[in-house]
Amino acid sequence: MYKKIALAIAFSPRIEALIAEVKRLVILFDTELLLIHVGTKTPELEAKLDEMIARHGCDKLRIKVVWKEGKPVKMIVKACEEENVDLLVAGALKHEGLFKYYMGTVGRKIIRKAPCSVLTLIEPKVETSDFSRVVINGTQLDITPYVIEKGLEFSKIVKADMVSILNEIKLYGLQMGTASEDSEEEIAQTRRQLVQNEIDYVQKILDHLDSGNLKINIKVTGGKWAVELARFCEKTEANLLVVGDTRKLNFFDRLFPHDLEELLSTLPCNLLIVKK
């Protein structure tokens, strides 16, 4: 699924946990690891990094370290492009005094500009994060079949216990408002049909994919995209949310933007943003 995973490192208290996390991912996906540091390369920092890599038992033959100087976002994106990175791993920030996580300004710019998929970990751990309960965004967009495909691939590799695909009924309020003059039975039938249409949409995608032994359930919501995704993740205690990011939005998507900003301002769990 991935051939090269990258981690942008800073010599912060969380570097140990992030290295442990990417080591696990490198083993799971049988891939190479690229470590990117934006800053001056010194013998002291180089020795410190080598010591950490050795302490975590990482295979140095499968690791490449890139040192760059310049603006962090530009240099990280450039390194990902030059090295053909498939997945960039980043750590989220924690709201002071609260059990809430978010992406800072630099993190958001990296997510928007990265040429590859981005995995954001809300609380990196040395003993590594759990991805047992996965939620995939199934809202009808051009990229959605690809997002579901990659979400299932990821879930199979990390051996997830449960995968939920949450689909949104676009213009739910408008469609139900149009039906408001009908009888109660007709309104109920309209609601059932809207839900069934979304279930059928996801099921048709699943019919062409190999889901292995994954337990998959399809859920439908009529609320606001980001809010409902976050709420569903919290309700199901999900530890990974998979969404798509497409830069080429059609007119409908620009009119009703499915913005990642709300999710990035209050991350409900670890977040995998899939890019084509």
Backbone bond lengths (Angstrom), bond angles and torsions (degrees), N, CA, C in turn:
res aa  C-N    CA-C-N  psi(-1)  N-CA   C-N-CA  omega(-1)  CA-C   N-CA-C  phi
1 M - - - 1.472 - - 1.531 110.70 -
2 Y 1.335 115.93 -46.64 1.458 120.87 176.28 1.524 108.96 -120.39
3 K 1.329 116.29 140.19 1.466 120.85 177.50 1.527 111.72 -103.46
4 K 1.347 115.26 -26.88 1.463 118.41 179.22 1.529 109.95 -147.07
5 I 1.318 115.74 123.29 1.463 122.73 178.47 1.524 108.37 -106.94
6 A 1.327 116.49 138.04 1.469 120.58 -179.94 1.521 110.91 -118.89
7 L 1.315 114.99 148.14 1.459 121.93 174.13 1.519 107.76 -131.94
8 A 1.337 115.92 123.61 1.464 120.41 175.18 1.521 107.08 -85.10
9 I 1.324 117.10 118.93 1.460 119.88 -173.21 1.519 112.10 -109.08
10 A 1.326 114.42 143.42 1.458 122.67 168.62 1.526 104.21 -128.97
11 F 1.302 117.16 149.69 1.465 118.93 -176.83 1.528 109.32 -82.47
12 S 1.334 114.13 69.30 1.459 123.21 -178.72 1.530 108.56 -108.10
13 P 1.342 117.89 171.78 1.469 120.03 179.46 1.532 113.55 -59.61
14 R 1.351 117.54 -20.67 1.472 119.47 -175.98 1.524 113.73 -92.25
15 I 1.319 117.87 0.65 1.461 119.48 -175.74 1.530 111.89 -62.16
16 E 1.344 116.65 -36.72 1.472 120.21 -179.87 1.527 110.17 -61.23
17 A 1.335 116.34 -47.36 1.466 120.89 -178.55 1.524 111.03 -64.65
18 L 1.326 117.18 -40.70 1.467 120.36 -179.40 1.530 111.60 -66.15
19 I 1.325 116.86 -39.15 1.468 119.57 177.26 1.527 110.29 -64.87
20 A 1.339 117.01 -39.73 1.468 120.55 177.17 1.525 110.80 -62.65
21 E 1.336 116.15 -40.58 1.468 120.74 -179.65 1.533 111.06 -64.36
22 V 1.326 117.00 -47.04 1.469 118.60 -177.17 1.528 111.23 -71.53
23 K 1.330 116.86 -29.44 1.466 119.24 176.00 1.526 109.64 -60.11
24 R 1.329 115.95 -44.33 1.466 120.12 179.09 1.526 110.69 -62.52
25 L 1.338 116.86 -43.82 1.465 120.90 -179.92 1.524 111.44 -63.95
26 V 1.324 116.62 -39.90 1.470 121.19 178.70 1.530 110.36 -61.01
27 I 1.336 116.32 -40.58 1.470 120.40 178.56 1.527 110.53 -69.03
28 L 1.340 116.81 -46.27 1.468 121.18 -178.30 1.525 111.91 -60.57
29 F 1.328 116.19 -43.69 1.464 120.61 -175.13 1.531 112.93 -95.71
30 D 1.341 115.88 0.20 1.471 121.42 178.67 1.523 110.25 50.70
31 T 1.318 115.16 60.30 1.457 120.99 -171.76 1.526 112.01 -130.51
32 E 1.312 116.61 173.63 1.462 122.20 174.92 1.527 109.19 -89.80
33 L 1.338 115.66 159.83 1.462 120.96 -179.41 1.522 110.27 -122.05
34 L 1.334 114.68 132.55 1.460 121.54 175.30 1.522 108.18 -115.20
35 L 1.325 117.22 122.92 1.461 121.69 175.79 1.524 107.81 -103.46
36 I 1.331 116.14 125.79 1.468 121.40 -177.17 1.526 109.22 -113.78
37 H 1.312 116.67 123.30 1.464 120.16 174.91 1.524 108.89 -122.30
38 V 1.330 115.51 123.88 1.465 120.42 177.26 1.523 107.58 -98.60
39 G 1.308 115.34 110.34 1.463 120.91 -177.17 1.516 109.53 156.66
40 T 1.304 115.88 176.40 1.463 120.87 -177.64 1.525 110.85 -71.79
41 K 1.304 115.54 132.32 1.466 121.09 177.49 1.529 109.05 -83.26
42 T 1.334 115.87 123.02 1.462 120.51 178.00 1.522 108.83 -127.54
43 P 1.332 117.78 155.38 1.472 120.13 177.55 1.526 112.15 -57.77
44 E 1.344 116.39 -34.68 1.463 120.30 -178.75 1.529 111.03 -66.37
45 L 1.349 116.63 -47.01 1.467 120.16 179.97 1.520 110.99 -67.12
46 E 1.318 116.32 -37.98 1.462 120.55 179.48 1.530 110.56 -62.92
47 A 1.334 115.88 -43.06 1.468 120.79 179.22 1.528 110.75 -66.36
48 K 1.336 115.86 -39.17 1.465 120.48 179.73 1.525 110.68 -63.70
49 L 1.328 116.43 -42.36 1.462 120.72 179.50 1.526 110.89 -66.95
50 D 1.326 116.79 -43.27 1.469 120.63 178.32 1.524 111.04 -59.25
51 E 1.329 115.24 -39.93 1.471 119.92 -179.16 1.528 110.90 -65.73
52 M 1.341 116.55 -40.56 1.469 120.43 178.88 1.522 111.30 -66.83
53 I 1.323 116.76 -42.58 1.466 121.28 178.85 1.523 110.13 -60.06
54 A 1.338 115.86 -43.69 1.469 120.59 179.80 1.523 110.87 -66.60
55 R 1.331 117.04 -40.50 1.465 121.03 -177.67 1.525 111.78 -63.35
56 H 1.328 116.66 -32.37 1.469 120.21 -179.82 1.526 112.33 -90.28
57 G 1.326 116.64 5.44 1.468 119.90 175.16 1.515 113.61 68.09
58 C 1.321 117.40 29.54 1.469 120.40 179.35 1.532 110.12 -76.14
59 D 1.310 115.42 146.02 1.461 121.67 178.52 1.533 109.11 -79.88
60 K 1.331 116.98 105.20 1.469 120.72 -175.76 1.524 112.91 -63.07
61 L 1.328 116.38 -23.05 1.461 119.47 179.52 1.527 111.82 -69.46
62 R 1.359 116.21 -20.38 1.466 120.17 -178.45 1.530 111.61 -106.63
63 I 1.326 116.02 12.82 1.465 120.47 -178.22 1.527 110.37 -119.02
64 K 1.319 115.07 135.00 1.463 120.70 172.87 1.523 107.82 -124.00
65 V 1.319 116.53 132.60 1.462 121.09 178.99 1.529 108.94 -107.63
66 V 1.327 115.38 128.04 1.470 121.12 178.97 1.526 108.47 -114.86
67 W 1.314 116.35 125.45 1.468 122.05 176.86 1.530 107.93 -107.77
68 K 1.329 116.38 125.76 1.469 119.95 179.75 1.525 109.75 -132.63
69 E 1.312 115.65 150.75 1.460 121.02 175.90 1.522 109.00 -118.63
70 G 1.330 115.86 135.94 1.460 120.43 -178.65 1.513 110.54 145.14
71 K 1.329 116.41 -160.66 1.458 121.20 179.24 1.530 109.09 -73.12
72 P 1.355 117.73 128.22 1.467 121.62 -173.76 1.524 114.88 -51.23
73 V 1.333 117.45 -50.62 1.468 120.16 -176.66 1.521 110.72 -61.18
74 K 1.316 116.04 -49.47 1.470 121.09 -178.01 1.525 111.20 -61.12
75 M 1.330 117.38 -42.77 1.465 121.35 -176.87 1.532 111.98 -71.08
76 I 1.336 116.92 -38.54 1.471 120.64 179.19 1.526 110.29 -66.59
77 V 1.331 116.10 -45.61 1.470 120.71 178.66 1.528 110.13 -62.64
78 K 1.332 116.34 -42.31 1.469 120.88 179.85 1.526 111.12 -62.36
79 A 1.328 116.98 -42.58 1.468 120.99 179.30 1.523 110.92 -63.33
80 C 1.330 116.63 -40.58 1.475 120.62 178.54 1.529 110.94 -63.17
81 E 1.327 115.79 -39.33 1.469 120.18 178.90 1.528 111.19 -67.97
82 E 1.326 116.24 -47.25 1.468 121.11 -176.97 1.523 112.49 -64.99
83 E 1.332 116.34 -33.67 1.466 120.82 -175.11 1.531 113.22 -99.29
84 N 1.338 116.98 5.54 1.477 121.65 179.40 1.532 112.32 53.55
85 V 1.314 115.15 51.60 1.470 121.20 179.98 1.527 110.21 -73.65
86 D 1.341 116.76 138.37 1.471 122.01 177.79 1.524 112.29 -93.96
87 L 1.346 115.63 -33.16 1.465 120.41 -175.58 1.520 109.36 -142.14
88 L 1.326 115.56 126.60 1.460 121.75 176.29 1.525 108.12 -106.20
89 V 1.318 116.81 129.22 1.470 121.60 -179.85 1.523 108.85 -103.33
90 A 1.335 115.89 134.21 1.466 121.01 -179.49 1.521 109.50 -137.28
91 G 1.316 116.10 156.02 1.459 121.01 176.88 1.512 110.31 -102.94
92 A 1.330 116.51 141.53 1.465 121.02 178.06 1.527 109.55 -84.14
93 L 1.321 116.13 169.61 1.457 122.11 176.07 1.522 109.13 -103.38
94 K 1.320 116.18 155.74 1.467 120.32 -178.60 1.522 109.44 -110.45
95 H 1.355 115.88 133.23 1.462 119.80 175.86 1.528 108.47 -64.56
96 E 1.312 116.57 130.85 1.462 120.51 -175.84 1.527 111.39 -59.28
97 G 1.321 116.13 127.00 1.461 121.34 177.12 1.512 114.77 77.86
98 L 1.322 118.09 1.07 1.464 121.09 -178.04 1.520 110.15 -126.91
99 F 1.330 116.17 153.54 1.460 120.39 174.17 1.527 109.06 -88.87
100 K 1.317 115.37 52.43 1.464 120.95 179.57 1.525 108.45 -128.33
101 Y 1.331 115.51 146.82 1.459 120.29 -174.02 1.530 109.65 -125.96
102 Y 1.326 116.01 155.57 1.461 119.43 -179.26 1.526 109.23 -155.63
103 M 1.315 115.53 166.41 1.463 120.96 173.72 1.521 108.46 -99.12
104 G 1.321 116.51 130.59 1.453 120.94 177.99 1.520 111.36 -74.03
105 T 1.320 115.79 -179.49 1.467 121.09 -177.29 1.524 111.85 -59.65
106 V 1.331 116.91 -45.57 1.470 120.71 -179.86 1.526 110.12 -63.33
107 G 1.344 115.88 -44.23 1.464 120.28 179.74 1.519 112.51 -60.01
108 R 1.316 116.61 -41.59 1.471 120.49 -179.82 1.528 111.37 -65.75
109 K 1.322 115.88 -40.74 1.470 119.24 178.52 1.525 110.63 -64.07
110 I 1.333 116.61 -39.78 1.467 120.34 178.86 1.521 109.97 -63.32
111 I 1.344 116.57 -43.91 1.466 120.77 179.73 1.525 110.62 -60.41
112 R 1.336 116.54 -43.56 1.466 119.83 -178.33 1.525 112.03 -68.16
113 K 1.336 116.56 -37.19 1.467 120.05 -172.29 1.522 114.58 -97.96
114 A 1.318 118.18 -14.34 1.469 120.75 -177.22 1.526 110.86 -59.67
115 P 1.330 117.67 137.62 1.469 121.22 180.00 1.524 112.70 -82.44
116 C 1.334 116.03 2.38 1.467 120.30 -175.52 1.524 110.13 -134.39
117 S 1.313 116.28 176.10 1.461 121.21 176.03 1.529 109.28 -66.64
118 V 1.342 115.86 153.63 1.467 120.88 -177.72 1.524 109.72 -128.96
119 L 1.330 116.35 128.83 1.461 122.03 175.82 1.521 108.01 -107.98
120 T 1.336 116.13 116.74 1.458 121.34 179.12 1.520 109.24 -102.73
121 L 1.321 116.52 123.83 1.465 122.13 179.99 1.521 108.62 -102.78
122 I 1.335 116.88 124.21 1.465 119.27 -175.14 1.525 112.11 -76.67
123 E 1.310 116.93 -31.98 1.464 119.70 -179.55 1.527 109.64 -145.88
124 P 1.332 117.35 78.85 1.468 120.15 -178.71 1.523 111.19 -56.64
125 K 1.323 115.91 139.56 1.466 120.52 -178.12 1.520 109.66 -127.61
126 V 1.326 116.24 147.18 1.461 120.74 176.08 1.519 109.70 -64.41
127 E 1.355 116.22 -34.16 1.473 119.61 178.09 1.526 111.36 -82.64
128 T 1.298 118.07 2.99 1.475 129.06 175.49 1.526 114.15 74.17
129 S 1.336 114.94 151.29 1.467 122.81 -176.42 1.520 112.19 -77.67
130 D 1.323 113.86 157.51 1.463 121.50 179.37 1.527 108.71 -100.96
131 F 1.325 116.84 136.47 1.470 121.30 176.74 1.528 109.38 -123.37
132 S 1.325 116.79 47.28 1.470 120.09 -174.22 1.525 113.21 -80.79
133 R 1.340 117.32 -27.74 1.466 121.27 -178.79 1.529 108.67 -121.22
134 V 1.329 114.76 109.33 1.468 121.32 -173.20 1.526 110.62 -111.85
135 V 1.322 116.32 137.43 1.468 122.37 174.05 1.528 107.67 -117.57
136 I 1.335 116.61 130.27 1.466 121.91 178.97 1.521 109.05 -115.60
137 N 1.325 117.03 133.15 1.462 120.46 176.86 1.526 109.64 -74.13
138 G 1.337 116.56 120.41 1.462 121.05 -178.17 1.514 114.06 -107.99
139 T 1.347 117.14 12.77 1.461 121.08 -179.85 1.528 111.22 -56.44
140 Q 1.328 116.61 138.40 1.468 120.84 -174.83 1.529 112.11 -66.75
141 L 1.326 114.89 103.06 1.462 124.03 173.35 1.520 107.14 -138.58
142 D 1.320 116.86 162.24 1.470 119.88 -179.94 1.524 112.19 -57.08
143 I 1.334 116.50 -34.65 1.459 120.80 -174.98 1.534 112.93 -84.28
144 T 1.339 117.70 -11.00 1.467 121.11 -172.50 1.528 114.91 -57.03
145 P 1.347 120.36 -45.75 1.471 118.34 177.76 1.525 112.33 -56.35
146 Y 1.331 116.62 -37.68 1.467 121.51 179.03 1.530 110.46 -69.10
147 V 1.331 116.54 -39.86 1.468 121.34 178.99 1.527 110.49 -62.87
148 I 1.325 116.32 -45.05 1.466 120.12 179.03 1.525 110.47 -63.82
149 E 1.332 116.48 -42.83 1.472 120.40 178.84 1.528 111.00 -58.88
150 K 1.334 116.75 -49.05 1.463 120.57 -178.55 1.527 111.57 -69.92
151 G 1.331 116.03 -34.77 1.462 119.88 177.36 1.519 112.02 -62.81
152 L 1.337 116.06 -40.86 1.467 120.50 178.03 1.525 110.94 -69.06
153 E 1.333 116.73 -40.23 1.476 120.17 177.77 1.523 110.09 -58.72
154 F 1.324 115.91 -47.65 1.463 121.35 -179.90 1.526 109.76 -61.28
155 S 1.327 116.24 -45.23 1.469 121.57 -177.74 1.519 111.87 -62.16
156 K 1.330 116.84 -38.76 1.469 120.25 178.89 1.520 110.87 -65.85
157 I 1.320 115.95 -42.29 1.467 119.89 -176.91 1.530 111.53 -68.20
158 V 1.341 117.34 -38.22 1.473 119.69 179.71 1.525 111.69 -87.89
159 K 1.353 115.94 1.68 1.473 122.29 177.67 1.536 112.00 57.68
160 A 1.330 115.52 55.23 1.464 121.31 177.97 1.526 110.84 -65.94
161 D 1.325 116.53 143.91 1.467 121.34 178.87 1.527 111.72 -80.17
162 M 1.321 116.83 -34.28 1.460 121.28 -176.38 1.523 110.50 -146.49
163 V 1.333 115.94 135.63 1.463 121.56 175.86 1.526 108.32 -122.46
164 S 1.321 116.66 124.08 1.465 121.57 176.25 1.522 108.75 -112.08
165 I 1.328 116.41 133.58 1.466 120.92 176.12 1.523 107.15 -109.76
166 L 1.318 115.98 115.15 1.465 121.37 -176.06 1.520 109.78 -101.60
167 N 1.329 115.93 120.29 1.458 121.48 -178.08 1.519 109.78 -112.29
168 E 1.312 115.43 143.76 1.463 121.58 -178.97 1.524 110.17 -106.36
169 I 1.328 116.35 134.88 1.466 120.70 172.81 1.527 107.12 -82.67
170 K 1.325 117.02 109.51 1.460 120.07 179.86 1.526 109.98 -67.74
171 L 1.326 115.07 139.52 1.472 121.53 178.86 1.524 111.68 57.64
172 Y 1.335 116.32 36.30 1.470 120.04 -177.47 1.533 111.26 -57.89
173 G 1.342 116.02 -48.00 1.463 119.52 -178.66 1.516 112.15 -60.87
174 L 1.343 116.63 -41.53 1.464 121.13 179.74 1.524 110.84 -65.21
175 Q 1.329 115.82 -43.90 1.466 119.39 -178.18 1.528 111.42 -67.04
176 M 1.333 116.57 -39.34 1.465 119.17 178.55 1.527 110.61 -72.86
177 G 1.344 116.09 -32.20 1.460 119.39 177.67 1.517 111.25 -65.10
178 T 1.329 116.47 -37.24 1.466 121.73 177.71 1.519 110.72 -62.89
179 A 1.342 114.90 -32.27 1.473 119.38 -177.53 1.525 112.57 -89.63
180 S 1.347 117.51 2.21 1.468 120.62 -172.04 1.526 114.05 -65.33
181 E 1.332 117.97 -21.54 1.464 120.08 -179.80 1.520 112.07 -86.58
182 D 1.332 116.69 -4.93 1.465 120.28 178.43 1.523 110.18 -77.42
183 S 1.326 115.32 173.12 1.462 120.13 176.60 1.525 109.43 -70.55
184 E 1.340 116.92 165.20 1.468 120.75 -179.97 1.520 111.15 -58.49
185 E 1.329 116.05 -39.41 1.468 120.23 -179.69 1.531 110.66 -66.02
186 E 1.337 116.20 -40.30 1.470 119.87 179.59 1.530 111.25 -68.08
187 I 1.331 116.16 -37.56 1.472 120.19 177.27 1.527 110.11 -64.19
188 A 1.330 115.79 -44.17 1.468 120.59 178.88 1.525 110.56 -62.20
189 Q 1.334 116.03 -39.36 1.466 120.50 179.18 1.530 110.96 -66.50
190 T 1.340 116.44 -39.86 1.467 120.62 177.12 1.522 110.52 -60.82
191 R 1.346 115.35 -43.93 1.467 120.24 179.75 1.527 110.72 -62.65
192 R 1.318 116.42 -45.18 1.473 120.74 179.66 1.524 111.08 -61.97
193 Q 1.346 115.84 -39.35 1.462 119.81 -178.68 1.530 111.57 -68.14
194 L 1.342 116.26 -39.83 1.466 120.20 177.83 1.527 110.94 -61.29
195 V 1.327 115.38 -43.61 1.473 120.62 179.00 1.523 110.46 -64.47
196 Q 1.340 115.92 -45.07 1.464 120.04 -178.26 1.529 111.53 -63.77
197 N 1.334 116.74 -37.31 1.470 120.32 178.74 1.531 111.20 -59.26
198 E 1.340 115.62 -40.71 1.468 119.72 -179.25 1.528 111.37 -72.13
199 I 1.327 116.36 -37.61 1.469 120.08 176.62 1.526 109.74 -63.18
200 D 1.339 116.26 -43.35 1.474 120.98 179.65 1.526 111.11 -62.19
201 Y 1.342 116.23 -38.83 1.467 120.80 179.75 1.530 110.76 -59.05
202 V 1.332 115.90 -47.97 1.468 120.29 -179.67 1.522 110.93 -68.41
203 Q 1.337 116.04 -41.13 1.466 119.53 -177.43 1.528 111.63 -62.62
204 K 1.329 117.01 -37.49 1.472 120.27 178.40 1.531 111.16 -63.16
205 I 1.328 116.04 -35.53 1.471 119.91 176.49 1.527 109.68 -68.00
206 L 1.336 116.02 -44.95 1.467 120.94 -178.45 1.522 112.08 -63.55
207 D 1.332 116.33 -32.36 1.472 120.59 -178.43 1.527 112.40 -60.55
208 H 1.334 117.00 -23.28 1.465 121.17 -177.83 1.529 112.46 -102.63
209 L 1.337 116.89 8.24 1.461 120.39 -177.18 1.522 111.36 -119.90
210 D 1.316 115.58 155.05 1.462 121.37 176.15 1.526 108.24 -93.70
211 S 1.322 116.25 107.32 1.464 120.24 -178.62 1.523 112.29 -94.49
212 G 1.333 116.56 0.73 1.462 119.86 178.45 1.513 111.55 57.69
213 N 1.330 116.30 -132.58 1.469 121.39 179.83 1.524 112.47 -100.83
214 L 1.327 116.79 17.59 1.463 120.00 -177.93 1.528 111.80 -67.01
215 K 1.323 115.68 141.71 1.468 121.08 171.66 1.528 106.68 -90.20
216 I 1.333 116.08 117.25 1.466 120.58 -174.79 1.523 110.34 -120.82
217 N 1.319 116.47 133.07 1.463 118.80 171.06 1.524 109.14 -128.49
218 I 1.328 115.46 146.77 1.465 122.35 -178.07 1.525 108.61 -107.04
219 K 1.314 116.83 126.66 1.458 122.17 178.35 1.527 109.16 -120.18
220 V 1.326 116.06 149.21 1.470 120.97 -178.64 1.524 109.27 -125.75
221 T 1.327 116.11 136.63 1.457 121.01 178.41 1.523 109.91 -128.38
222 G 1.322 116.17 154.31 1.460 120.19 178.26 1.512 111.88 -112.66
223 G 1.331 116.69 7.19 1.458 120.01 -176.27 1.511 113.81 -91.70
224 K 1.325 115.59 -166.28 1.463 122.10 -178.80 1.527 109.50 -73.07
225 W 1.319 116.18 133.88 1.461 124.37 -171.02 1.524 113.98 -47.86
226 A 1.334 117.40 -64.84 1.465 121.18 -174.14 1.522 111.65 -64.52
227 V 1.320 116.34 -41.80 1.464 121.10 -179.06 1.521 111.01 -62.74
228 E 1.335 116.49 -46.56 1.463 120.58 -178.28 1.528 111.88 -67.22
229 L 1.332 117.08 -38.37 1.467 119.99 177.07 1.522 110.51 -61.71
230 A 1.336 116.53 -47.51 1.465 120.77 -179.38 1.521 110.87 -63.14
231 R 1.328 115.75 -43.60 1.470 120.42 -179.61 1.526 111.23 -63.03
232 F 1.335 116.17 -42.77 1.465 120.40 -179.32 1.531 110.62 -65.74
233 C 1.330 116.63 -40.12 1.474 120.45 178.39 1.528 111.01 -61.80
234 E 1.329 116.04 -41.85 1.464 119.86 179.51 1.526 110.86 -67.97
235 K 1.325 116.51 -41.52 1.468 121.42 -179.19 1.524 111.75 -63.02
236 T 1.319 116.91 -40.34 1.468 121.36 -177.12 1.526 112.39 -92.83
237 E 1.347 116.11 1.65 1.472 121.81 -177.95 1.529 110.84 54.31
238 A 1.329 115.32 42.88 1.468 120.79 179.37 1.520 109.90 -65.95
239 N 1.328 116.28 148.04 1.464 118.93 175.72 1.524 112.57 -115.76
240 L 1.341 116.55 6.05 1.468 120.22 171.10 1.523 109.78 -153.78
241 L 1.331 115.63 129.29 1.463 122.22 174.24 1.524 107.93 -113.34
242 V 1.331 116.67 130.12 1.464 121.99 -179.12 1.524 109.04 -112.35
243 V 1.323 116.80 121.31 1.466 121.40 178.72 1.529 108.55 -131.82
244 G 1.325 115.86 164.70 1.460 120.71 178.74 1.510 111.12 -105.40
245 D 1.297 115.98 154.92 1.459 121.17 176.00 1.518 108.27 -131.78
246 T 1.318 116.85 115.30 1.461 119.97 177.64 1.514 109.34 -119.75
247 R 1.299 116.61 131.58 1.465 120.29 -179.00 1.518 111.43 -82.78
248 K 1.318 116.99 -19.12 1.463 121.06 -177.94 1.522 109.72 -102.10
249 L 1.333 115.71 77.11 1.456 120.48 -179.97 1.523 110.09 -76.68
250 N 1.336 115.74 140.60 1.458 118.10 175.46 1.527 109.37 -80.63
251 F 1.326 116.79 178.61 1.464 120.61 -175.79 1.524 111.59 -58.98
252 F 1.340 116.13 -41.52 1.463 120.20 -177.58 1.526 110.73 -61.53
253 D 1.339 116.05 -41.78 1.454 119.93 -178.06 1.526 111.81 -70.28
254 R 1.338 117.20 -32.14 1.467 119.47 176.63 1.525 110.08 -70.98
255 L 1.322 115.15 -34.69 1.457 120.30 -179.83 1.527 110.76 -69.08
256 F 1.330 115.86 -39.41 1.463 122.11 178.64 1.537 107.40 -123.91
257 P 1.363 117.26 74.77 1.466 121.12 -170.92 1.524 113.38 -63.09
258 H 1.323 115.60 131.89 1.461 121.37 175.68 1.520 106.46 -97.96
259 D 1.309 114.19 77.47 1.455 120.28 -170.12 1.519 111.16 -80.63
260 L 1.326 115.11 139.21 1.461 120.42 176.87 1.527 111.84 -79.82
261 E 1.328 116.53 -10.95 1.460 119.37 -173.42 1.528 112.90 -56.14
262 E 1.338 116.96 -42.48 1.457 119.17 -178.73 1.517 111.47 -63.84
263 L 1.334 116.27 -40.85 1.461 119.93 178.14 1.522 110.79 -65.29
264 L 1.333 116.36 -39.49 1.460 120.26 -176.94 1.523 112.18 -73.40
265 S 1.328 117.28 -21.85 1.464 120.11 -179.97 1.525 111.58 -80.81
266 T 1.327 117.48 -26.69 1.465 121.56 174.81 1.518 107.73 -144.14
267 L 1.306 116.41 88.73 1.464 120.79 -176.94 1.525 110.46 -71.93
268 P 1.342 118.01 123.98 1.463 120.26 179.92 1.524 112.44 -76.66
269 C 1.328 116.72 -24.02 1.469 121.90 -177.63 1.528 107.99 -169.00
270 N 1.324 117.19 -174.21 1.467 119.78 174.92 1.529 108.88 -57.02
271 L 1.324 116.98 145.68 1.467 120.99 -173.19 1.527 111.03 -129.40
272 L 1.333 116.25 124.57 1.463 121.79 174.49 1.521 108.11 -108.09
273 I 1.328 116.64 115.04 1.458 121.65 178.38 1.521 107.72 -100.44
274 V 1.324 115.72 114.49 1.463 121.77 -175.35 1.521 109.78 -90.09
275 K 1.322 115.77 127.88 1.463 121.01 175.54 1.516 108.64 -121.54
276 K 1.330 114.98 145.97 1.464 120.01 178.76 1.506 109.87 -84.44
